[in-house]
Amino acid sequence: MGMMARMRGLAPAFIITVGALFVLFMVISDSNVLEALGGRTNNVGSVNGEDISYQEFVNAVDQQRENQKKQTGKDVDEESLDQMRDQVWDALVSQKLLAEQIEKFGISVSDDEIKEIILGDNPPEFLKQNFIDSTGNFNRQVYEQALFDTRNKEALLQAEEFVRQNRLNEKLQSLILASVNISEADIRNRFNEQNQKIKAEYLLVDLSIYPDSTVKFDDNDLKKYYNENLDKYKNQAQRKLQYVLFSNNPSADDSATVRQTLETVAEKFKKDTVNFQTYVEIYSTVPYTKDTLALNVLPTGLQSIINKTAAGSVVGPIAAPEGFVLYRYVGTVPTKETLVKASHILINNMGSEEKNRDEANKIYNQLSAGANFEEIAKLRSGDPGSGSKGGDLGWFGKGAMVPEFEKAVFGGPVGVVQKPVKTNYGYHIIKVTGKSNNKYILEKIVNPVQTSATTIDANFNSAQDFAYVAAKNGFEKEAKLMNYVIQESSPFVKEAYSIPGIGVNNNLRDFAFENSLNTVSEVHKVSTGYVVCKISEVINEGAKPFDEVKNSVQAAVIREKKYDMAKSYAIKLKSQLNGDLFKARNLNPKLVVDTTGQFTPNGSIPKIGRDYAFTYAAVKADLNKVTDPVRGFRGQYLIKVSERNQFDSTAYSLQRTSIRDQLYQEKRSMYVNQWLDKLKKDADIEDKRYMFFGR
């Protein structure tokens, strides 16, 4: 592609490649122009009174969707589209809040600044990347020719506006980050965390050496602990929702439409001389293949008729996992692999092996006398999967069944009821109904059954009707009258990402916390269809009653008392050992005495794992002196640090700048995110997207 043509394509290119926060700026700006010219005025929400129009939002989503399609080569599915709408909404809200702050602080960017950025030594990457030659070098001459080519005026104006917006945000960010400071102590602490090497001997009085039965406590201990630790037993505010789901599954009419379409195709093909592959290319959603398949992988509807079908015939449409399929049967090829089709009646629920055997023999005799195999299987078989189908197990090959069963079916004749066969599952009365050593060559036209707009509309109307009468007459009453199934979520908190059983729906979550018990919702769109909900339980914030948490309080009190016992024992041991921890092995074999390998303050401790109390004590302890008891995750430790390297000023000087930069980036990112989160928290943000998209 020529450089000039590439320059004219800059607008979509630079929107794709810039940071997430500002990527939508041009789209947002263009949308406002459209709205000012008389476009759609419906609003999906507002930020501090400034409306976000439906058109503005949809344009931004469409742009982001198109960007992703260009990057991945695939369109966005419905579930991912909901997530993308959330991301775009968040970006739009952030953009408007940042614009407010830019105006508040009087930040501006001059035309000379824009010129310097675009024509400077290091132009923005989104512009520069279009002028990198095959050797990886930036061709400045061609870049400047493209900039000053009058045919690229519109793209250049867009680029200038984008650079201006980006520079405004950079200035705002610099302003809010002016107070971020990295002290020398911060740098030194991080250096020590990464470079200090420690090795220590330790003695562990593990809590597990004290059985629960040896710990003494009474109700006063439990209530005292409960009252002193109420924060541990607090209930967050929670809600539960009852809901009726109107699933957007394909309807019978949707299935019938696909079936009728393929029936028409079949009739047309029978009268045509064009080969079947041409029909596949026109009518199938799946590319053409010619498959050679065994009976056990064919759809059930095809298994039953394939052997009665003439080569070259069209069969179907037949229901299959991928939808409805029209098959052309090309022919058959022999194979060394044998497949069998069999039915069985499993007897395994008579109370004993002897009774199972006797009952199986009794049923075998009835079948030998002419009783109907399928009917008895439905009534008596202990295998619910095949029993409901008259005992039919379908087609299968060797290795699919347990050895005893396999031997019987592959060795038995077709159509004969066999004497009961014993396996680990019980006694089986088997009837082989078919054997095959063939594979079948097939071509196919596949049409998936998809939910039509008509079905979705009907679903939505049903949900709306139910929401209206449920709010008026009662949720349970109307659901019962209409034969709708009521489901209920488990409790969820206001900060929950998704509602159990329903999925991600921010507006429905907000509804649950902004309304009272038994309130019935409007219709809300979810990934599987539509829901109408009722707030079925309100759990208020506060401490759980003592009786409700008594068992967990008791476990905590026992653990605390074990820590006290272990600490007393560790103090006694310290006085006995005179600095030699390994003597403890002779005092009590239940004590753990060992030496760690080298570890750093921010790393895992060999033989112990991560235990911050141990690490902190080892960093602070005097060398070669036993510490006082240190409370760790597993119990009480006595620690004797044997090695700890000295501060290396040379290494510190070499690493200081990179550590400072790393800390600054961490604080910078955290500070900006916290600042933006606070802006959002303090802002008056109205989100009405659910009126258009259900979220």
N, C-alpha and C positions, 0 to 999 in steps of 0.2 A: 504494500500500500504506500502511495506517495506521502511525503511529509505534510503537504498542504491538506490532503484528505484526512490525514491523522489529526491535524490541528482542528479541523472542522468537527471531528468526533470527540473533542476534548470534554465537552459538557458531561456526557454520561461517564466518561472514564474517570474524571476527577471526583465525581460523586461517589463512585464505587470505592475509591482507594483512600479516602480520608477517614479520620477517627469517628467513632460511632456517635459521639455526642453532637457533632456538627454536620454529620453527613447529610442531613435532611434540609439544610438551610435553604438551598435554592428551590427545592420543591415547595417548601413552606411559603417562600416569598412569592413564587408563581401562583400558588393557590390563593393567596390574599388578593392578587391582581384579578384573578377570575371572579372571586366573590364580589369585588368592588364593581365589576362589570355586570353584575346581575345574576351570578351563578346561584347555586342552591344555598339557602340561608339556614337550613337545619343545622343545629350544633350538637356535637358529640360530647361537649363539655366546655369548661372554662378554667382559667387560671387567674386568680385575683381579679375577676370580673372581665377578663379578656377572653372572648369566645374562641373556641376551636371549632371551625365549621366541619360539617360532614365531608365536604369536598376537599378541604385542606387535609384532613386525616386520611381519606381514601387515596388521594394523590400520593401522599407520603408512603403509605403502605404499598401501593402499586409500584412506586419507584424502588423501594427496598426489595420487593418481590422480584422485580425485573433484574436487579443487581444480583440477587442470589441465583436466579436462573442462568445468568451469564457466567457466573463463577462455577456452578455445579453441573450445568446442563440439564437440570431437572426442575420441574415446577414444585411449588410448595404444597404439601398435603394439608388437609383441613386442620388437623391438630397442630401442626407446625405454624399454620397461618394464624391461629389464635395466639400462639406465643409471639409471633412476629408483630401482631397488632399491639400486644402488651409492650414490646420493646420500642415500637414507634411512638406509642402514647407516652412512654417515659421520656423518650428523646424530645418530643414536642413540649412536654411540660418543662423539662430542663431548659430547653431553648428559650422559652418565654420568661422563665425566672431569671436566666442569665441576662436576657435583654433588659429586664427591669433593673438589675444591678448595674449594668453598664450605663444606663441612663442615670441612675441614682448617683453614681460616682463621677459622672461627667467625663467618661472615657471616650476618646475619639481617635480616629486614625486618618492622617492626611493623605492626599493623593501622592505626595512625594514619597511617603513611606511605602505605599503600594507599589510605586514604580521601582523603588530600591529593592523590594523583595522579589519582584518578578524579573528585573533585569540585573540583579546583583550576582555576586560570584557563585552563590549556591541557590538557584531557583527552587521553588517548592517541588517536592517529589512528584506530585500528581501532574505537573506540567513537564518536568524534566524527563520523566520515564518514557515519554513518547518520542524522545530524540536521542535515544541511546543506540549507537550503531552495533554491528555484529561483533565488534571487538570489546564492547562494554564501555566505550568512551562516549561522553556527552558531546554532541555536535552543536556547539553554540551558534555557529553561523546559520545553520538551517533553522534552529530554534528562533533566532531573532527575525529571520526572514518571515517565518510563519506568524510571529507576533504582529508584525507591521503590515501583513498582507490584508488589504481591506476586505477580502472575502471572509476573513476570520473575525471580523469586528464583533459579531454577536457572541461568539464563543469567548473572545477576549474580555468582553464586558462581564460575562458571567464569571469568568475566572477572577477578574479583579474584585467583584463583589464577594466572591467566596473567600479570597485572600483577606479582604477587609474584615469580614465577619470572624475569620480565624484569628486575625491579629487582635481584634477587639477582645476576644475571649482570652487570648494569651496575656493581654495587659490586665484584664480582670483577675486572672489567676495569679499573676505576679503580685498584684495588690493584696489579695487575700492570703498569700503565702509569705508576705513580708515578715510576719511574726514567727515563722517556723525557724527554730534555731537548734543546731546540733552542738552540744557542749563537748569539751575535751573528755569529761568523765564518761559521756555516752560512748565516745569512740573507744576509749580505753576499756570500758566494760565489754563492748562487743569483741574487741581484740582478744581479751582474756577468755571470753566464752569460746572463741574459735581456736585459740592457740595454747592455752594453759593445759598441761598434762599432769594428771593426778593419779596416784596409786595408793591404795590403802588396805590395811588389814581391818577386818570387822568381825564382830560377834553379834548374832541376831538371836534375841529371845522371841521366837515366833509365837504369835497368839494361838496357833493351833495346838501348842503343848498343854493348853488349859481346856479341858472339856467343858461344855456349857453347864453340865451338871454340877461343876465345882464352883460356879459363880453364884454368889448370894445377893439377892435383891428383893425388894418388896414394892408394893404399889406406890408408896411415897417416892421411891427412886424413879419409877416410871413417870409419874406426874411431874416431878421436878424437871426431869430431862425434857419432857414434852413442853412445859411452860418456858424453859430456857431456849428451846430450839423451834419455836413456832414457825419460823421461816421455812424450815424443812418440810413442814406439813401443810403448807398453804395450797389452796385450790386456786388455780388461775380461773378467770371467768371462762366458762365453756358453754357451748350450745349443742343441742342435738336437733336434727331435722327429720321429720317424716316426709317422704316424697313419693310422688307418682311419676314414673318415667314413661314418656311417650317416645319409644325408640324409633329412630329413622331407618328401620330395616326395610328392605324391598317388600312391597305388597304383593298379593296374589296377582293383581293386575299388571304390576311391573314384570313379574315372571311370565305371565301370559303374553305380554307384548314381545318379549325376547323370543319365546317359543314360536309365536306366530311368524315373527320375522324370519327365523331359520326354516320354518316349514315352507314359507314362500321361496326362500333360497333353494331348498331341496327340490321343489317342484320345477323351478326355473332351470336348475342344473340337469334334471332328467330330460329336458327338452332341448338342451344346448349341446353343441359339439366342442365347446371350449374345455380345456383340461381343468381339473379340480384345483390345481395350484393357482390359477388365475382367480378363481372364486375366493380362495383363501386370502389372496392379496387384497381383494376388494372388500370382503365382508368380515374377515377375522380380526380380532384385537391381538391375536398371537401370531407371530411370523410362521411361515410355512415350514413344516417338518414332515418327514416320513418316518414314523416310529415302528419298531418291531417290539411288541409287548406280549408278556405272558398274561394269562387270564386273571391272576391275583392282583394285578395293578390296573385292570380295567374297571370302569364304573359298574356297579351292580346291574344297572339297566342294560348295559351292553353285554355283560357276561352271559346273560340268560338267552340272548338271541344271536350272538355272533356265529355260532355253529350252524345256524339255520339260514345264514345270509350268503347270497351268491357273491363271488368275487366281482369287484367293480361296482357293487351297489352302494347307495348312500343310506346310512342308518341314522335315525334320529329325527329331531333333536332329542338328546338324552341329558338328564340332569347329572351334573358332575360338580366336584368341589369348586371348579373355576367358573361355573355358570351353566349355560346350556351349550352342548357340543353337537355338531353335525359331523358324523364320521363317514369317510369313504373307505370301505373294506377292500384292500388291494389283493390280499391273498394270505396264505398260511405257509409257514416254514417249520419243519420238524426240529425238535431240540432234545438233547439227552436228559434234560431236567424234567422230572415228573412232578406234576401238581395234582393234588387231590381236593375234592370238595366233600365235606362230611358234616353230619349232624350228630349231636350227642345229647344224652340225658344224664346229668350228674346227680348222684345220690350221696349226700354228705352230711345230712342234718337229722339223722335218726337217733343220735345220742351215743352210739358206740359203733366200732368197726363191724362187729358181728351183725348188728341191726341194719347197718347200711348195706352190707353184703346180701342179707336176706331180702331186703326191700328191692335191691337192684335185680336180684334173680326173679322176684315176683313180677316186676314190671317187664322184664325180658320175656317171661312166659306169656304175659298178656299181649305183648307185641307179636310174638310168634304165632299167637292164636288169631291175629288179624286186627288188633287195636291200632288206632291211628297214632303214628309216631309224633307228629307235629302237635296234636292236641295234648298228649301226655307230657311232652316236653314243656309246653306252656304252663301246665298245671303243677308239674312235679320237679322240674329240673332245679338244682341248686346253683346253676350258673345263670344269673339274671340277664347277662348280656345276650347270650344265645337263646336262652329259654323263651324270651319274649318273641323270638323269631322262629319258634318251632324247633329249636335246637340247632339251627343252621350256623355253621362256623365259617362259611364261605370257602374260597380257594386258598390253599397254602402249600408251601414246599417243605422240604426236609429241614429240620432245625427249628421249626416254629413251635413245636409241641414237645412235651416231656417224652423221654424215650419209650415208655410203655405204650403211651397213646400213639406215638408215631409208628411204632412197629405194627400196631393193630390196623391203622388206617391204610398204610402203604402196602400191607400184606393181605388185606381183606378184599373180597370181591365187591363190585358195585351193586347196590340195591339190596344187600343182605344185612339184616340186623344181627350184630355180633353179641356173643355172650359178654357179661360185664367184665371190664378191665379195671384193675386196681392201680391207682397212682397216689401220689401224696395228697391230691385234692379230694379223693374219695373214689367211688365206683362209677365208671362211665359205661353207658350202653350206647354203642356206636353204630352208625349207619353211613357207609360210604355212598355218596350220591353222584360222584363223577370223578373221572381221571383224565388227564390231558398231558400229551407230550408235544404240544404245538405252541408256536408263538404267532401273533397276528400282525400283519403289516397294515398300518392305518395312516390316513391323512385326516386332518380335522379343521373345522371352522369353529372358533370359540367366541362366544358372546357372553360376557359377564352380566349378571343381573344386578343392576344398580338402582338405587332409590331415585325415583323420578321426582321432579319438582311438584307434580300433582300430589304425590304421596306425602311429601314434606309439608306442603300447604295444608293437606287434610289433617296431618298430625298436629300442626300448629293450631289449627282451628279447634281440634278436639281438646288440646291443652288449654286453650283460651276459654272454651265453654266450661271445662271442669274448674278452672281457677275462679270463674265468676260464681258458679253455683256453690262451690266449696266454701268460698268466703261468706256467702249468704246463708247457707243452710247447714254447714258443717263438713269438715274435710272427710272424716271417716264415713259419715252417713252417705255422702254423695259417691265416694269411691266404691262403697258396697253396692249401691244402686246401679252403678255403671260397670261393675265387675272389674274394677281396676285394682292392681296389686299395690299395696302400700309397703314401702321399704323404709328403713330408718338408718340414719348414719350413726356411727359411734361419736362420742363427744369430741369437739374440736375447739381450739382456741382462736382468738381473733387474728393472730399472726400466722395461722396455718396457711401453707402454700396451697393446699387443696382440701376439699371437703370429702371425708371418707365415703366411698360409694358413688360420689357424684363427679369428683374431679375438680379441676381448677376453674373457679368462677368467683372472681373478686366481689362482684356486685351481690351475689347470693350470700357470700360470707358476710358482707356488710349488712345485708338485710337481716341476717340472723342476730346480729348484735345491736341493731338499731331499732328493733321492734320487740314487742312483748310476747309472752307465752301464748301459743295457739294462733298467732297471726298467720294468715295464709298469704303466700307470695303471689306476685304476677308470674307469668310464664317466663322461664329463663332457658336460654339455649345452652346446651352442654355438648360435649364431643359426640355423644351417641344419640342425640335428639333434643327433646325438650323436657323440662321438669316443672312441676308445680309442688311447692313445699309448704309445710307447716312447722312452726317452731314448736317442737314437742317437749323440750326440756330446757330449762334455764338453770345453769349452775353458777352461782355467784362467787366472786372472789372472796377468799377468807380461809381461816384455818379449818382443817378437817376436824371433826369431833374426835376427842381422845379415844373413845371406844372403837371408832372406825379404824384408827391407826395403831391401836394398842400392840398388835403383834410386831409391827415394824419398830415401834418404840422399844419394845422389849429386846429385840435383836440388837438395836443400837446401844442400849444400856449394858447388855452383856458384853458387847465389843469394847465399850469404854472401860468397863471394870477389868477386862482382860488387859487392856493397855496399862491400867494402873498397877495390876499385878506384875506385868512384865517389867514395868519401870522400876518397881521396888526390887525385883529380883536383879535387874541390871545394875542398880546402885550397889547392891550387896556384892555382886560379882566383881565390880570395878575395884572395890576395897580389898577383895581377896586375891586378885590376879597380879597386882603390883606392876602393871604395865605390860604383862605378857598375856595377850588374849588367847593364845593357843593352849594355855594351861587349862582353859575351860573344858576342853574335850575330855579331860580326865574327871571333871566334876559332874558332868551331865551329858550323856550321849545325844539328848534331844536338842542341845544347843547347836546352832550353825556357826562355825568358825571357819573363815576362809580369807583369801586375798583377792582383791579385784585385779583385773588387768588395768592398763592405762585407760583413762577416760578424760574427756573434756567437759567443762561445765555445761555445755548445751547438748551433750551426747548421752547415749545410753551407757549404763554402768555394767561392765562384764559381770556375769553371774547374778546380777540383781535386776537389771532393766532400768527403766526410768523411774527415779525416786528423787523428787526435787529437794526434799528435806535432807536426804543423805548427801546429795551434791552440795547444797548450801553449807552444810556442816563441814564437809571435806574442804571446801574453799576457804572457810574461816578458821579451821582448826590449826593449832600449833603443830609443827612437825614432830613426829615420834612421841606424841602424848595422847593418852586415851581421853576421848571426849566424855562428857556426861551423856546419859541416855538421849538418843535422838529418835523421835517418833516417826517411823516410816510406814509404808503401806502394809507391810507384813507383820510389823511388831516394833520392838524397841532395839535400836542398834547402839553398840559401843564401837567407836571408829578410831583407828589409829593411822593417821596419814604418814606413809613412809616415803613418798616422793611427791614433790610438787615443784615444777621448774620455775626459775626466777623470771621476772619480767624481762623480755628481750627488747631493749630499746631500738636496736638496729632493725629488727623485723617490724617493729611498730612503726618506725619512720617510713619503711617501704610500703606498708599496707594502709597507713593512716588515711591517705587521700581516697583510696577506693572504698574503705570502710565508711568514711564520712559521706561519700556520694551515695552509697547503698542506704545508709540510715536516712539521708535526706530524701531519697526517692520513696522510702517506706513511709516516712512522716508526711511527705508531700501528698502522696496518694491517699493516706488515711485522713489527712486534714481536709483535702478537697471533698472527699466523699462525705465526711461528717458535716462539712459546711453546706453542701448541696442537700443532704438529707434534712438538715435543720430548715433550710429554705422551704423544702417541700412540706415539712411538718407544720411550719408556721403559715404556709400559704393557704388561701381559700381555693381548693381544687375541687371542681365538680366534674365527676366522671359519669357521663350518660351514654357510654358506648353500648350498654346492655340493650338500649332501645333499638339499636341497629344490628348489633352482632351477638348479643347474649352474654357478653363478658363485662 
